[in-house]
Amino acid sequence: MINLVLIGLFGGFYIVPLNAMIQKRTHPHTRARVIAANNILNALLMVISALATVGMLSVGFSIPQIFLSLGVLSAVVTAMLFLLLPEFGERFIAWLQLKGERRKG
């Protein structure tokens, strides 16, 4: 269960800011094409990840090991995203601060 939560958490840290950045930074006339290209790329990567999972199962990985691998890879991608696009890290810190203020108030 923890692995599923971490997959969703780190996936959200990647997907939500990426889609917001795409919508903000693209010209209105090309925005639909850029979003469509992003969706195609996401679908392709889902197929690749499914094939990688089949490969991992065929070489003897257990289901928990596959979830652990996915969680670690998601954390690495999230860290790389925060390093390459510092505004994502800044937004994350601001979000954490808002969460802390809501708990106090």
Secondary structure, DSSP 8 states (H G I E B T S, - for coil): -HHHHHHHHHHHHHHHHHHHHHHHHS-TTTHHHHHHHHHHHHHHHHHHHHHHHHHHHHTT--HHHHHHHHHHHHHHHHHHHHHH-HHHHHHHHHHHHHHHHHHH-
